[in-house]
Amino acid sequence: MRNTILAIVLVTLVPALLLAGSQAPLTNYPVMDGSEQVNAQVTHPPYVNAGGMDLGTTQVIGTSWYDIQHNGTVGRMIEKSADGYTDFIWMNGLDYGATQRHIYYNFINPGTGLQQWPGTGYPVESSQRAGYTTMDVENWGSGGIAFPCFHWTNTPGGDFWTATSTDFFSHTGTFITYEAPNPGVPGIPEIIWPRIQFDNQQALQIVGTENPESGIAGDPQRHFWIRGTYDPLLFSISYEGDFELMTWTMTIAGDVATSDVSDKVAYAWTYCRDDGFPTAPDPSQRNNDIYVVIDDDGESPDWNDFTNITEFLPPDLSYLPDTTLAEMDTIRAYTDLNVFIDQDDYTHVVFTTPSYFELAGTTYWHASLIWHWTSQYPDDDPKMVHDSFDDWDWNYISCGAWNVKAQRPQLAQDPSTGNLYCMYQVYDCDTLAQSAGGFPSGEIYLSYSEDGGMNWHEGTNITETVTPNNAAPGACLSEITPSIAKLVDGTCHIIYVLDYDAGTVVQTEGTWTLNDVIYHEVPVGIIPATPLVPQWPEPGSYPFHVEQEPPVPDMVVTLALVGGSPIPAGGGILDYAIWGENQSGQPLDYDIWIDHIYQPGQPDSTFTTLILREITNYL
């Protein structure tokens, strides 16, 4: 006779950061630099486009077999320049297998409304291989010159290195590329995955990340910084010295922002909280705080003069054996963030926090939240932008390597109103809307704030694409790696990849498909005025940090055995009684159910619900 375990559960309908559902061990993922040769099945076009309900208008500006554009923080891949042009940059996989990969550029002329290279774009460089690009557009002088930044190699099988290109004149596509100082010394790591912004002194601000020589997933990495200048007379870029060490990290999440109204530059990154980092053994990619450095002139930032904007509370072992209380904060910053400086010169950071249980060494598959912090109110806890802790019964769905359900936030601002806009990606984790490979599809959301980020309207799904159940490659539509232009001119300008098979193929998820690069315009006037996201301590909200004192439970449940224990080897009857006492002083709604499960490790070790009751207005 198989042993049986009874589970008696009573849950009040009050939001909490401890969820039901399947937990997963904390996993360190490898990073992709573009040197990988990926063997996977291939699905050639034409594809079945199931359509959607886009808010605004979309058009294809190019294509790419290489679906993912960035491992973590996306950076800016689209900009609206002062002369009215819209500029785009992306990593174009020219064939499946990732053997040919280059940087492509396109733009839309505001006079004609037409793309310069309709549906294709034009190559920026002619190296052996290049990728992981970001861009800024200068808005001084003649205005409108695009500066793509990326990593490349000019040697077959050679190391990658950071390089920046400049268009010869604005909107010509005649790029000249200048590689950042590369010592070319054995043992010096590749510094790649750059983010670029122009500061108010007309200098290039570039943050890059090393590719650890070991190539082992989860090895600590370093962020580096370099500053450069553009000479408009010689059409050339020069760099000021060598790359400077910023910090250590476990994710490729570093970002840089510049001010339009001062010389201020802001830098942000994730820093691992593991004791002894970066020399601690086996550090985690998921246990991070977020550090921000705000420098008045961007010339000599002090990397030790940072602000820890998250300061997550570590486990408190004094609460054991109550592991729930002992865990303390059960969220952490993960692998993406965006830093932005608004028209009033305040710095903002938006970032992603999945669930994280340090004592248990686990997380939920995709449960995540998006938050906003601003230097205007530095002592306030971050405010919530989006809540993806809501569908706990689907938490056994994995969104794939480096992904959680809500992620990749970026900020923009409309100077005419001062409103902030936050664009981000959310995976549709409905169990009946997955690819044949078992992966959910991405959607793009927009939220906005009318008070400097203290309150946010609930996000609107601007794509609403349709993924049929068990969708085959070519019929599975997934929007990924989105980026929004910093300037909102009455319209939000967004770029993303429409992947025709969910999952990151270079992470051995899904198949090779020829994916569209989409330009999406959303006039702000058609964004619904949805309700505000509840902010703590409003009902329905989450605190950023747990309460310092153990909370008094609203409902106390007591289980008492009446008889029949222990159960004889041949089976028998177990008598028990359950009491529930409402100690909150106000009526509660809750569910109560009894599950049983065969002993884990034995056949049929799944939960079966025996009794389920819904109780309302219980005092």
C-alpha positions, 0 to 999 in steps of 0.5 A: 500500500502506498503511503499518503500525505494529507495537505490541509490548506487555508488561504485568506484572499490577501496579497502576499509574496509567498505563492502556491505553485512549483518552485525551481532551484536557482540556476546560473545561465550562460551568456551569449556573445555571438561566437556560438554555433547553434544547431537547431531545427529550422522553419522557413517562411512563409509563416502563419500570422494569426494576427492580433489587436495592436494599439497604434500602428506597426510596420516591419523595418527589417528581419533577423534569424537571430531572435534575442537582441540582448541578454539582459538590459536592452539599452536604446535601439530606437531614437527620435532625433531633433530633426524629426527622423526616427532611427533604428538599429538591430542585430541582424542574423542573416542566416540560421545557425548564427554564422553571419550576423551584423548590425543593421540600420534604418530610418523613417523620413518625417517628410515622406513617412517612408523608410529609407530601406523598406523592410530591410535596413542597411549594414553598418559594418563589414566585419567578420561578425558583430552584434548586441547593439545600442544607439544614440543620436546627437541632437546638437550641431546639424542634429540627427547623426546616429551613433550605433555601438556594438561588439565586433571581430575582424578576425575569423574566430577572433575575440570580440571588442567594443566599437562605435560607428558614426554616420558620415552625415545625418541619415545617409547610412555611410558609417565609419567605425572606430574600435575602442582601445584594445590592448590586445594583450593575452589575459585581457578579457573581451569588453563587449555588450555596450550601452551608449548615450551622448552627454550634454558636453557632446561626449560619448558615455559607454558602459561595457561588460567583460566576457569572462575568459572561463566561459563558465555560466555564473562566473563574476563579470566586471563592468567597464566605462569609457568616454569618447568624443566626436569631431564633426570636422574630421567625422571621427571618434576618439576615446579618452584613455582606456576602459576604466573598471566600474564594478563587479556584477553577475548579470549584464544589466548595467546602463547609462543615462544622460541629461538634456538640461545639465552635464549630469550622467547616471549609471546603474547596475546590479551587484551580487549580495552573496557574502564575499562577492566577487571572490565568494564561491558559486555566487548567484545571478539572482541575489542582487541589489541595484547600485546607482552613481549620479555624477554631475559632469560625467567626466570622472565618476566615483564608482564607490559613491553609489546609492543602493536603491533596493537594500533588500533585507537578508534572512533573519535566522532568529525567526527559525523554525518559521522559515516564512518569517526568516526569509525576510524579503523574498524578491531580488533584482535580476538581470535588467534595469533602465536608468533615465534622467528626466527634463527636470534633471531627476534620475529614474530607475525601473527594474525587475524583481523575481521571487527569491528564497535565499534559505530555500535556494529556490525561486518561482518559475516566472513570478515577477514585479516591475518597480520604479525609483527616483532621485526626486524622492530618494528616501521613498521605497520604489513604487510598483509599475506592474504586478505579475505575482497574480497567476500563481497557479501557472507558476510551473511555466518557465519563460526560458533562460534569463527571462521572467514573466514581467521584464525589460522595462524602459522609460521615456518622457513627453516634454509637453506634459511631463508624463513618464512612460514605461514600456516593458515585456510580459509573457502570456503564461496561459497554459493554453497559449504556449508554443509546441516547445512549451514556451510562453509568448511575449507581449509589449505593455505600456504604462504611464505616470502623471506625477513623476513616477509616484503612481502608475496606471495599470499597463496596457497590452499594446500588441495582444498577439494570438498564440494558438495552443501548442503553436507550431514554429511559424505560427507562434508569435512572441514579441521580445527585447523591446526598446522605446525612444527616450523622447515621446512627442505625443507618440511612443516610438517602440522597436521589438523583435517578433519571434515566430517561435517562442523561446531563445534559439541561441539558448537551445529553446525553440527553432530557427525562424526568420523574425520581423523587426517591428516599429510600433507607434502608439499615440498617447491619446489612445492609451486607455486611462486605466486604474492606478496600480495600488501602492503600499499601504493601499489595499491590494498592494505589496510592500517593497520590504517585509515588515520588520516585526512578525505580522499578526496572522489574520487567520489562525488554523489549528489541526488536531489528531483525534485518533488513528495515529499512527496508521497501521502498515495495512492501512486504517482511518485517520481522524482529525479536526481543523479549527479556523479563528479569525483574529483580524477583527473584520470579516474575511473571505478565504478558501479552504481545501484539503489535498492529498498526495502520494508520497513524493518519489512514488508513482502518481505523486500529484495532488488530489483535492478532496474538499474545497470550500469558499467562505465569505464574510467570516467574522 
